[in-house]
Amino acid sequence: MSNLDEIDRQEKRQLLITLENEHAALDQEVTLSTAQSGYDQLHVSRLKKRKLLLKDLIVQLRSSVVPDVIA
């Protein structure tokens, strides 16, 4: 494995951490927003859509950082 591959892997791991943190923050925001009476359903819907997009990116990134092991 070359140094360039290791740098790329480190950048992917850092991006993964950033995306996971953003996903958790959105989850908390959705929870807090829906706890309020008369919350903005459109805003919550957009938050949930963003959350799903992030989850897809996280799954893709994880698979590129940690390849599947064939047993």
N, C-alpha and C positions, 0 to 999 in steps of 0.2 A: 504494500500500500504506500503510495507516495504522500509527501507532505501536502500536496494540493488536495488529495482525496480527504485527508484528515481535516484540513481547514474547511472544506465543503461540508463535511459531516458535522463539524462543530457549529457552523453557521446554521445548518438545518436544525440541530438540537436547540440552539438559541431561539430560532424562529418558532419552533414547536412550543417552547416554554412561553413565549410571548402570546401565541395564539390560544394556548390553554388558559392563560391568565385573562385574556379578553373574553373568552367563552364563559369563564366563571363569573366575571364581572357582569356580563349580560344576563346570566342566569339570576344573579342577585337582583339586578335591576327589574327583570320581569317579575320576580317574586314580590318585590316591594311595590311595584306599580299595580299589580293585580290585587294587592291587599287593601288598596285604597278604594273607597266607594266612588263610583262614577269615573273610573279610570278610562283613559283614552285607548279604546280597543285598536285603533289603527296604529298607534305608536307601539303598543305591545305586539301587534302582529308583525310589524317591521323588525322589532327586536328579536322575535322568535325566528324570523326568516334569516336574519344576520347570524344568529346562533347556529342554525342548521348549516349555513354556508361554512362557518368556522369549523364545525364538527367534521364536515366532509374534508376540508383542508387538513385538519389534524390527522384524520385517518390516513389520507394519502401520504402525508409527510412521515408519519410513523412507519408506514410500510417501506418507505425509501431509506429510513435511518436504520430500522431494525428489520432485516429481511426475514421472511418466514423460514423456519427450520423444518426440513423434511425429516420426519421420524421414521 
